[in-house]
Amino acid sequence: MTAGNGQSKSVKFILDGKEVEALDGETIWQVANRLGTDIPHLCYSPEPGYRADGNCRACMVEIEGERVLAASCIRKPAEGMKVKATSDRAKTARQMVFELLISDQPDRKTEAHDPASKFWAWADRMSIDVSRFPEREKMPAPDRSHVAMAVNLDACIQCNLCVRACREVQVNDVIGMAGRGHGEKIVFDFDDPMGQSTCVACGECVQACPTGALMPSTLVNDKNVRTEFPDREVHSVCPYCGVGCQLTYHIKNDKLLYVTGRDGPANQQRLCVKGRFGFDYVSNPQRLLKPMIRKDGVPKVPHEEIDPSNPWTHFREATWDEALDRAAAGLKKIRDRDGPKALAGFGSAKGTNEEAYLFQKLVRTGFGTNNVDHCTRLCHASSVAALLEGVGSAAVTATFNECKNSEVIIVIGANPTENHPVAATFFKQAAKRGAKLVVMDPRGQALKRHSWKMMQFKNGTDVAMLNAMLNVIVTEKLYDQQYIQTYVEGFEAWKENIKDFTPEEMEPICGIPADTLREVARAYARSEASIIFWGMGVSQHTHGTDNARCLIALSLITGQIGRPGTGLHPLRGQNNVQGASDAGLIPMFFPDYKSVENPEIREKYEKAWGVKLDPKRGKTVVEIMDAVHADEIKGMYIEGENPAMSDPDLNHARQALAHLENLVVQDLFLTETAVYADVILPASGWPEKDGTVTNTNRQVQMGRQALPLPGDARHDLWIIQEVANRMGCGWNYKHVGEVFTEMASMMPALDNITWDRVEREDAVTYPTDGPDTPGRDVVFDKGFPRPGGFGKLVAAKLTPPDETPDHEYPFILTTGRQLEHWHTGAMTRRATVLDALEPGAVASLSRGTFVKLGIKPGDKVRVTTRRGEVELSSRQDDGIPDGVVFIPFAFVEAAANILTNPALDPFGKIPEFKFCAAKVEPAEARQQAAE
């Protein structure tokens, strides 16, 4: 309801004899709830994203002058309306509804699946425990086909909340209603068992269900009855992808029972399968519980496998003092003998901001070198390079939630339904309301179903496709001349470079019809608000920086940046890759992306840290491995990273790790990297510590300790400080908040953000203009943090991938993640539900490739490149083009990175994970030939 001048208009009405005021758009139920009047509700969930349905009639109220009662969850008040929420008639009607529903429920004392459900809680408040009506004649059978969720439709009241959760909130379209009348029921897909349906196990339906008809499997016994109830809750944030979903741990006797989503700024209560069901890795039997030292005389052998459950073949138990002394002494010996540049450190994007800050400070002040890096080098380094060059900032210009204001949404080189599932829900919702969603990717994907255009271009031809779109915008004068004059430099010179990239010329190169290139370019340029999201399909190429330069150019020349619904957003991979980069866990920058080679900046850090600092930028991840082979680097400290699985060309990486004189590994498990360690330091899992993380939206969020440390494991911050002090640093941080305060003092981006504020507000977006001012979701509305405030255009030329298919290796290999697993699988493959859902490595191939190879899905294939080979099961994927094979890199038994090409982008120093030449053949071929 709005007044003629566009102002919100309130409505005054009478509720239970008192005049009350309804705010614009409020229902009777919402007004009553806000003013403290309890009205029962079952089919309505007053949570973000849920519309009222009004089908259960549990919230009925009496309205004077109307013959029938009204459902208060969908009825909006009118001026002067007289509503009775507590009249005898309303109460009696609501009690009747509950009695009817109770008659269809399993007996609460002996069979109720969740005696503490919302349904039974309301029944208790209304003092209803029995029904006068006959029981349901035939109860639906339980469905335990899904590893994560128990389905008990005998408790279903057909409130439709699970349908709305699946179709409207998560937009997965798996759950529906089937049948008519008495035979109506909830179904999964075409009435399939849940475990055999297309369910992606986000668990939104479980969180929404008010009766226990849908529940986490871990909460029910073999009779499908809930037996476990939490004794406390802890609010935190998810440790997996860069979305940064807020969540609540539900704990009993210091054991994690289950997880629910919380209304955080990035997720609005939503979670994915990893965030909801992926936490029991912390109690996995393979968890490291004691410090360990390599046994005397046990050599390091490349590719050697050690049973993580039995490390005692190669390691012995040690005290903390012995392990820390040994770790620091080995590093110190190399530093003092060979110089600081003989050492290097890998930090972690899965830890906290405070850990990242202290780790890079240790390497720079304790080791004396800038040889420090982390997994950003393997995911978005080229994006960061292009963004710093083009707009002066490495962070996103707008949150992904801004897609709610966008008319055109481009998603390129990303598969958010698998890698950023909660962010994908907002893209899908935007498409449902009418936004034009453009998906650009060599692989088909689930988001295609929601897209206006699916541009499935040829692998490695991003620049050709994007330059063709830029050519259309320039030649048709669709660019924003006024914006360019005000905020962009280099346009005229850049424009000359785009002349030859016509859609007709680029069509045979990228495989996208010229008319489609024109149509999408026009839509993007002409819309009121266009936004671009990209992932590692853009960045993990030798031309990854050029790919990002093209996206930046699209945004700058059209002025599609700095306003609601516009901008550039590289979807960050891990939960804290943004924060770890911000905190300086990279070889060329101090915290806040300040150059280590700038004397004035370096002097500031030397004064703050009290030591002289290395004036030269350090080596990146792959360069460090090369330097180990060259005997330049002899000692490493690796905290929470797993390069023996994540680096390209694993033969090369594992040989380097085995070659190190002294390797210190700090981790939760005996990872593939820890196999080569001299000292192993057992660390803390995410639910076992306090600290902040920064998500892809620039939101600094608070993670809180929910569980005690197991065995003799210690907090990562404590371990880093103990190593540092043994190397002469003299630190004395008593609390993680002290580290945050020091870090924030060195980072202008964190101005007005204090530890106390993050603890109080749970999430604060940077930049923020005041200590009590909300952070800015959209930045660069008045220029850029570059000289003169100008964005910079940089031309991108066509550069082929480093290694292209030939007669011997005719396939293209591309790699990535899966929905159920994360990165190298160290955590997710030790999470019961996640590993059960996706237990083994697979090679995804097209239908045409199966025909060509003469095999069927499930048969074993051998994939070979110039660097190595793996054997694994095959899977048919109609989104994969002919001649392409996709392998996820989380499986040690078929490690994809044995195959990948370590060739680097010259600017971002990122390896070309997304493209190399490969050979695919039936695994039996060699065996038969040998026979």
N, C-alpha and C positions, 0 to 999 in steps of 0.2 A: 504494500500500500504506500503510494507516494503522493505527495501534494503536487499541484500543478507546476510548481517551481522546481520540481525534482527533489525536494527535501523529503526525508523519511517522515512518515506520518504515523503517529501512535493512535491507538484506539482505547477508549475507556469503556469498561463494562463491569458488571457486577458478578463477583465470584463468591458464593456462599455468604451473601449479604454485605460484602464489602466492595467498594469501588476500587478497581485495579486498572493498571495500564498495560496494554500489550504493545511491545515494540514491533517495529515493522516486520511483518512476515511470521510472527510467532503464532503457534497454535495454542489452543486452550490448555493442553497438557504442558507445553513449555512454560506458559505463564504460571500455571499452578506449581510446577516444579521449582521455578525460580523463586517463588514466594513461599516455598516450604510446605505446600499441600501435596501429600503423597497420593498419586493415582496409580493403581497397578498398571503394568504394561508388560506384554510378552512379545507381540509381533513387532513392536516398535523398539528400536535401539537408538538411544540418544547419543550416538557416537558419530564421528566424522564420516561422511560418505553414505550414510544410511538414510533413505527416505522413509517416511511413514507409509504404512500400507493399510492399516485399519481393518485387518481381517480377523483378528482374534476376539475382538469386542471385550477385552478385559479392562479397557480404560473408559467405559461408558459414563457419560454425565447427562444430567437432566437440564434441558434448556426450556425456560418458561415460554409457553405458547406453542411448543412443538409436540406432536403426538408421540414420536418415538425418541428413544435416547440416541445420543450422538457419540461417535468415537472421538474422544478428545485429542488423539494423536494426529488426526488429519483435519479436524474442524478448526477454522480460524474464527476468532470472535468478531462480532460486529458492534458498532457503536451502540451502547445502551443495552446490549444483550444481558439477560439474567441467567447465570449458569449456577447449577447446584452440583458440586462434586461430592458432597458428603450427605446428600439426602438419602432417606431410607430406600427410595426407589432405585437410585443409582447404586447404592451399596448392595441391595438385594440382587440386582441384575448382574453385578460383577461376581458376587458369590456364586450365582447360578452358573456362570461361565466356568469358574474354577471347579465347581462340582462336576460339570460335564466333562471337563478335561481330565480330572483326577480319575474318573471312571475308566478312562482309556489308558491310564498309566500303570506300569508294573508296581506291585506292592512296595511302598516306600521302605518298610522295615526289612524286607528280605530280598527284594529284587530290583529296587530302584538303582539305575545305573549311576546316578549322581544325586544322592540325597541332599547335597548342598547346592543344587542348581538354583538358578534364578527363579524357576517355576516354584520349587518347593519353598524357597525363601519368601516368596509372595504369599504362598498358601499359609505359611506360618504367621505372617503379619496379619492375615485376614482371619486367622484362627479356624482354618478349614483343613481337616485331616482325613475326612471320610466323605464318600459320595453316596447319595441315595439312588444313583442310577446303576443299571447293570453294567458289568464289565464287557469289554470288547470280546467278541466270540473267538476271533482268530488273531493271534499276535504275530507280526512279521518276524521272521528268523533273523538272528544277528548276522552281521557281515564283518568278519575279521580278515578279509582278504588283503587289506592294506597294512603295511608294516607300521605306519605311523598313527593311524586313526582307527578307532572302533566305531562301527555303525550299528546303532540299536534303534531301529525305526518303531519298535513298540513304545518308545517314549516320545515319538514325534507328534507334535500337535499341529503340524502343517502351517506353522506361522509364516513360512516363506523367508525367514531371515537368512537361512543358508543359501537360498536361491539368489537373494539380493547381494549377499556377500560374494558369491561366486560370479554372478553376471554383471553386477553394477559397481562393486567396490574393486575387486581384483580383475574383473573383466576376463575371466577364464572360460565362462560358458560351459561348464561341465555339469552343474546341478540344475535340475528342472523338476517340474511337476508333470506327472503323467496320470492317465486314467480319468474317470469321471465319478462324481458322487461318492458313494461309499468305497469305491475302488481307487480313489485318488491317492497318490503317494509320491514321495520324493524319489527321484531316480538319478543315477549318474550316467551321462551319455544316453545310450539306448537301453536303459535298465540293466547296465552291466554291474558286476561286483565292483566296488570302489577301487580295489587294487588292480583291476583290469581296465579301468576307464582311463581317460586322458587327464585325470587329476594330476596337478603339479605339486600337490601336498603343501600349499601355502598355509593351510590350517585356518584360513579366515572363517570358514564355516564352523569350525570347532569353537573358535572364540565367540562367535555370534550365537550359537545354539543355546537356548534358555532352559533346556530340559535334560541334557545328557544323552540325547539321541546321537550326537556326534561328540566324541571325546578323544583326547590323546590316548593311545594304546597303553602308555606307561602307567596310566592312572587306574586301570581296571584289571581285575583278576581274570582267571579263566572262565568265570561265570559272568563276565562283563559287568561286574559291580565295582564301583569305586571304593578303594580301601585306603587311599593315601590323601591326606589333607595338609596343606602347608601350615607352618607355625610362624613364618615371617616372609616378608617381601622386600626385595631390593630393586630399586630402579637403576637402569644402566643403559648401555647402548650396544648394538650388535657388533661383533668383531670381524665380520666377513667383508662384504664389498663396501665400496665408497659411498653408498647411499646414506649410511649412518642412521639406521632405524633405531628409535628408542624402544626399550622393552622393559619388562618386569620379570625378574627371577622369582619363582615361588619355591620356597625352600622348607624342608622339614629335617630336623636333626642334622643340619649342615650338609644335607644332600639336596641336589637340585631335582625337583619333581617335574616342573614344566615351566614353559615360558609363554608370556602373552605380550602382544604388541601394546605400545603406549602412544599417546597422542603427541609425538614429537613433530617438529616442523617439517622433517623430510618424509615421514611415513604415515602420519595421521592414523596410528594404531596398526598399520599393515605390517606384515612380515612375509618372508618367503620360507621355503622349506629349510634352508640352512639356519636362519635366525630363530625359527620356532623349534626345530627338532635336532639341531646340530651341536649340542653342548656336552654330551656325555663323553667327549674326548678327554675332558679334564680328569675323568676317573678311569680311563683306559688302563688295563694291566701293564701296558708297555710304558707308562709314564716314568720318567726319570725321577728318582726320589733321593739319590745320594750323589755327591760329586764323584767323578771317576777320573782316573789317570791311566794312560796307556801302559800296558805291562812292558817291562824291559824286554828288549829283543824281539818284540812283535812288530813286523814291518808294516808299512802302509802300501797296499797293493791296489792299483786302479781297478775299479769295477768290482772290488771284493764286496761280497754281501755278508753282513752280520745279522743274525737273528735279533731284532730289537727287543725280544722278550728274554734274550740270554746274551747280554753284552760281555759276560765274564770270560769269554774265550779270548778277548782282546784287551779288556780293561779290568782294573781293580778298583775297589771302593777306596775313597779317601775322605779325610776330614775337610771341612771348609778351609781351614787355615792352610793345610798342605796343598790343596788344589789351587787356591788363590795365589799362594806363594809361588807355586810351580808355574802357573799361567803367566803371572807378571814377570817373574825372573826370566822366563824364556823370551818374552817380548823385549824386555829391557836389555838383555844380552845382545840381541840382534841390533837394537837401536844404537847401543853404545859402540858396538863393533863395526857395523856397516853403515850407520847413519839413519836418520829418520825415514828416508825414502825407501828403506828396505822393509818397512812395515805398512800394513793396510788394514782397514776395518770395513766390514759390511754391517750396517744396522738394519732395522726392521721397520716395514710399513704396517706391521700388525701389532706393534707396541704403542705406547703412549707418546704424546708430544714431548713429555718431560724426559722419557727414555731416549728419544731421538736427539733431543738437545744435548743431554749429558754425554751420549755416545760420541757425537761429532766433536764435542768439546774435549773429550778424552783423547781422540785421535789427533786433534790439532794441537793440544797443549801437552799431553802426556807422550804421545808418539812423536810429535813434532812435524807432522806431514798433513797434507790435504788429501791423502789417498783414502777417502771415505766415500762410500756410496751405498745405495740400497736399490730396491726393485723398481724405483721410478725409471732407472736406466733401461729396464726391460719392458716398460709399458708406455709411458707418456713423455719420455725425454724429448722426443722430436716436437711434440705439441708444446712443451714448455719452451723450447728454443724458439719456435715460431711466434708464440704469444709474447714472450719477452721482447723479441725483435719488433713485432708489429703493434702491440698495444701497451707494452711496458709492464705487464703483469702476467704471472704464470697461473693465476687462479681464474675460475670461471667468471664471466661477466654477469651472469644471471643464474639463479637457482633453477633446477629442473622443474620445480613447481610452477615456474612462470609460464609453462606451456598452456596453463589455463587461460592466459591472455593472448595466445598466439593464433593467427589465422593459418599460417603455414609452418609446419614442423618438419625439419629435415633430420633424419637419423642415418648417419653414414658410417660404415665400418664398425658397427656395434650391433650386438645381439642382446638388447636389454631384457627381453623376456627370460633369458638364461643367466646373464651376467649381472644385471641390475633389475631384478624382477619387480621390486616395489616402485622404482622410478617408471618402469614400463606401464604400471597401472595408470599413472597420470597421463602418459602418452595415449593409451587406449581410450581413456575417458574423454580426452580432448577430441580424439577422432570421432567418438560417438556423438559429441555435441556439434560436430560439423567442421572442425579444423581439418585442413588438408595435410595428411601425414604422408611424407615422402620417405620411403625406405630405400637406401642405396647400399647394396652389398653384393659381393660375388656369390654369397650363399643365400638361398631362400631361408626364411625364418618365420616364426609364429606371428611376428608383428605384421607380416605381409597381409594377413587377413583383414587388418584394420586400416590398411594404407589406401590412399588415393592413387599413388603411383608406386610400383615396385620396380626400381631400376637395378636389375641384376647385371651389373657390368662385368667385364672380363677382369680376372685377377690381375692386380698390379697396374691398372690403367686409370687410377683415380685422377691424376693430373689431366689426362686427355679429356675425361668427362667434365671435370669442374672447369677447366679452361674453356671448353666449348660453351658452357653456361655463361661464363664471364664474357665471352665474345658476344653472345646474344644481348646481354645487358648493355654492353658498350655500343655495339652497332645500332641497336634500336633505341639508344639514349634513354634507357630505363634507370640509369643511375641517378643519384640525388646530388645534383650539381651544387646546391647550396651547402649541403652537409660536407661534401668533399672540400669545398673552398674554406670551410670553417675548421674542419677537424682532421683532414687527411693530407699527407704529403706524398709526393712522387707519382701523382696520378698520370700526368702526361707521358712520362717515360715508361711507366708500367703499361699504359694503354697501347703503346707501340708493340710491346711484346705479345699482346693478346690477339693481334690482327689475324694471324695465320691459323688460329685455332677455331675454325668455323665448325658448326655442327656436322656439316657434310664431310669435312675432312676427318673429324674425330670419330664419326659413327663406326667405320670399320675397325678402328683401333680399340674403342671401349665397348662396342657391341650394343650401344643404346641408339635407337632411331633418332635422327636429327629432329623430327617433329616433337618427340618426347623431350629432348634436351631443351628445345625452345619453350615448350609449354610449361615445364617446371621452372625454368629461369624466369619467365614472365610472371608466374604466380608468386615466386619468392620475392621478386623485386617490387611488384605492384601492391602486395598485401600491406595492410596497416601495421602488422607485426609478424615478423618471421624470425625463427630461432633455429640454430644448428646444434645438434648433439653429435659427438663422434667418439669412437672407441679405438681399440688397438688395431682394428682393421685399417685405420688411417695411419697410425703412428709407427707400427712395427714393420717398416720398409726402409730400404736404403734411401728412398725418396720420401720418407715420412714427414720431414720438415717441409718439403715442397707441398705435400698434400695439405698440411695445415695452413700453409701460406695461402693456398687457394681459398680455403674456407674463410680465412680472415679477410681476404680481398672481397669475397661475396658480401660479407657483413659490412665492411667499411664503405664500399662504393655505393651501396644502397641505403646507408644510414640505418641499417637494421641492427642497431646496438645502442645501449644506453637508455632504452625505454621499456616499459612493461611488455612482456611477451616477445622481446627480441634478445639477440645476443649470441655468444659463442660459449659452448659448454662441452669440454672434453670430459666424458664420464670417467671419473677416477676409478682405478681398479680396486685396490685394497682399502680397508677401513681407514687407514691413516696415511695413505701415500701423499695426500695433500699436506697434512700436518707435518710429516717427516721431512718433506721437501721444504716447507716453510721454515722449519727449525734448523735447516742447514745441513741435512744429512746427504749432501752432494758435494762433489770434489771442487767445483768452481765457485761456490757461493757460501758465504757465511749465512746465518739466519736472516730471513727476509730478503733473500736473493741479492745480497750485497757482495760484489766481486772481491775475491780474495786477492786479486792482483792490483786493486786500487789502494795506493799508499795511505790516503786519508781514512778510508774505511778500515783498513787493517790496523791503523794506529788506534782507532776507537776500540777495537776488540782487544788489542794488546793491553790497552790501559784497563779495560774491564776485567780481563782474565789474568793479568799480571805476568805474561810471558811474551817472548818474541815469537812471531808466527811465520810460517812458511809463506814466502811471497809469490810462489808459483802454484797454479791450479794443479790439483791432483789427478790421478788416473781414475777412469770409470771402470765399471764392473768387468767388461771384457778385456779392457786394456790391462787391468790388474792381473788377470789370468795369463795374458801374454807375458807380462813382466815376471811372473813366477817362473814360467818356462825359460825365460832369459836370465834367470838367477839374479834379477834385480830386486824382487820382493821375496823375502824369506820367512816372514812371520805374519800371521793374520789373526784377528779377533773377529769372529762372526757371531752376531747376536740375532737369533731368530730368523735368519735367512737360510735358504737351502740351495745354494748354487749348483750342487751336484745333481739337482733336478731342474732348476730354472734357467741355467745358462744355456746358450746355444752350443752345439757341437760338444756334447757331454764327454766324449772321449778326451777331448782337449782339456775341458774343465776339471774332470776327475783326475787326470794325470797331474794337473797343476796342484790340486789339493793334496794329492799323495806326495808331491815333491817338496811341499813346504817343510821347513826345518821345525817350525813351531806353529801349531794351529790350536787356537782356543775356541771352543764352540759353546754357546749358551743357548739352551733350547729345552723344549718339553719332552722330546723323544729322541731316541737314537736315530736321527734322520740320516738320509743318504750322505749328507755332508759330515755329520758327526762321526761317521765311520772312519774318517781320516784325521780325527782330532787327536791331540796329545793330552788335552785336558777338556773335560766336559763338565759344565756347570748347570745344574738343574734349575730351571727358571719357573716363573709364575705364569699360569694360564690367565686368559682375559678376565674370567669372573673372580679371580683371586687377588685383584689389585685395584688401587685407585689411580686415576689419571685422566687427562683429557685427550681427545682425538678430534681431528678436523676432517669433516666429510667433503664430498665433492661440491657441496653447496657453500663452502666457506663457513660452515657452522661448527664452532668449537663446542664440543659436547662432553659431558661428564660421564666417565665410566667409574662405577663404584664396586668395591670389593664385596662379594656376596658369599664367598666360600673361603674356608681356611686353607692355607697352603698344605699340600699333602707331604708326608714324610719329612725329609730335610730340604725340600725345595725352598728357594728364597725369592724375594721380590727382585725383579730385574734391575730396578734403580739401585737397590742395595748392592747387588753384584757389581754393577758398573762402577759404583763409587769405591768399592773395595779394591777392584783392579786398579783404578785410577790412583788411589792413595799409595798402593804398592809401587806405582811408577813415579811417585814423587809429587802428585798433584795437590795434596793437602786439602781435600774438600771436607765439608762438614754439614751436608744437607740433612736435616732431621725429619723433614716432611716433604712430600711431593709438591705441596703448595709453594714451598720455598723455591723449588726448581722452576715452577711455572712463573713465579714473580720475576726471577732473574731473566728467564727466557723472554717474557713479555717486555721487559725493560730494554731488550736489544732488538725488538721487532716493532716498528711503528704500525704495522698492520694490526697489532693487538692493542693499540691504544684504547683506553677505556674498558678493557676487558681484564678483570682480576679473577683470581682463583675463587674468591668469595662469591663473585657475581655468577660465574659458571656453575658453582655449586648450588647457588640459590635458584637460578633460572633454568638449569639443566642444559641449555643450548643458547649460545650467543653468536650471531652472524657477524663476521668482520667484513668491511670496516663498520665501526659504529661511531657516531659523532659525539656521544656523551656517555657518562657512566650509567645513566638510566634510560638511554635512548635505544630503541630497537636497531639492530644492525640493518644494513642496506642489502636487500635481495638483488637489486639491480644497480650496477655501477657504471661509471664512464658516461654519465648524462651530460657532462660538461667538459669533454675532452679526456685525454689519456695521460698517464704518468710517464710521459716521454718528453724530450725537449720540445718546448713550445706548445705542449699539449696535443701534438699531432699523432694520429695513427699512421703507420708506415706501410705502404704497399711494396711487396717484394715479388718480382716475377718468378714463376715456376716453369721450368722447361721439362720436356718429356725425357724421362730417364728410365730405361728398362730396369727390371729387377736384376740383381747382381748375377743370378744364375737362372737361365731359362731352359725349358724342356728341349730335349734333343732326341735322337734316335735311341740312345742307350737309356735315358731317363725321360720318358715321354709324358709323365704325369706332373702335375703341380701339387706339392704338399703344402697345406696350410694347417695351423695349429690354433688352439684356443682352450677355453674353459667349458665346463658343463654346468647346468643348473645345480646339480647335487654336490659337486665337488669344487674345492677352492684351491687355486694355484697348484702347489706341488702335492696336495693331498695329505700333508703331515697331520692336519687336524681332522679334515672331513672323512678321510679313510679310516679314522679311528672313532668316528661317530656312528653308532650302531645303525640308526635309521638311514643315514645318508649312504653308508656303504652297502646296505641291503638294497636300496633303490637303484644304485648304479655300481655293481660290484667289480666290474672288470673293464679292461681297456678295449676300445672298439675303434675300428677304422670305418668312417662313414663314406659310402660310395654311392654313385648314382645308379639308377636302374639300368641305364645303358652300359655302365662299366661292368655290372654283374653279368650281363649278356655277353659282353666282349671277352670277359675272363672265363666264362663258362662255369661260374660258381653260383651258389645261392646264399642268401643272407644267413649269417651265422657261421659260415665256413671260415676257416683261418686263412689269412693272407699274409704275405711277407711284403713289407714296404722297405725299400732300399734307397739310400742316397749316396753321394760321394763320401759321406762321413760315417755311415754305419747302416745297420738294418735292425728291424724289430718284427716280431710276429704277433698277430693279434686277431681277434674275431672281427668279422665284417658286419656292417649294419647298413641296410638300405635307407637312404635319405634323399627324398625327391627334391630337396632344396639344393643338393650338391650338383654342380654342372658335370657333364661328362669330362673325363680327363683330369678330375681333381679328387684328392683324397684329404679328408679332415681327420686329425687325430688330437684328442685332448691330452694335456701334458701332466695329468695328476697321477699317472700310473707307473710305478717304478718297474713293473714287470714288462712294460712296453713303453719305455720313456721316449716321448716324442722328440725331445731335444737331443737325443743321440743323432737324430737325422738333420736338424735344422742348421741353417747357414749362419755363421758368426759375422758375415759381412756387415759393416756398420754404416748407418747414416752419417755423413761427414759433419753434420751440425749437432745433432742430438746424441750421437754415439750410441744409437740404439740398434740392436741386431735385427736382421730381416727374418723374423719368426713367421711371417705370413706368406712367404713365397720361397720355394726352392724346387729344383728338379728332382723327380723321384721315379722309381720303378715300382709297380704294384703287380704282384703275381700270386697265384694260389700257393699256399705254404707247402702243399704236397709236391709241387713241381720238382724241387731239388731232391727230395727224398726218392721220388720215382726214378729220376735220372740216375741217382746213385745206385739204385737197385738194378 
